[in-house]
Amino acid sequence: MYTTTNFKTKKALKDAVTNGKPVTVFQPGPFQGNEPSDGWVTVEGPHYPQPHRWYARALLQDGVVMTVKEGARSMLQCLRDGGCMYQPRTNRVEVSDSAAVCHFVQKHYPEDL
């Protein structure tokens, strides 16, 4: 999922949430409309067509991001959530099976785990 504001860094997202700016999320493309209003989601940025450089877990309450949490496995969690199609630094990979994508990431991009 993306945040409505196209944050270039995870730090910018965290700063916005910390400073009380209302941040919401959306699912791009044909996946639109299934955004949860409460609970944890994985967000990524910056927006496509730029390569994704950061991933974070965000806690939503009434559709607004309340907390941003990072972890060493944020990208992997995003893939497991089905929230993104992994875009390596040089090309885009689209695999519908998240386990296959996770295997791809583990094999070719272990530094991102």
Sequence and secondary structure as in RCSB ss.txt:
>XXXX:A:sequence
MYTTTNFKTKKALKDAVTNGKPVTVFQPGPFQGNEPSDGWVTVEGPHYPQPHRWYARALLQDGVVMTVKEGARSM
LQCLRDGGCMYQPRTNRVEVSDSAAVCHFVQKHYPEDL
>XXXX:A:secstr
 EESS  SSHHHHHHHHHTT   BEE  GGGTT   SSEEEEEEES TTS   EEEEEEEETTEEEEEE  TTHH
HHHHHHT      SSS    S HHHHHHHHHHH GGG 
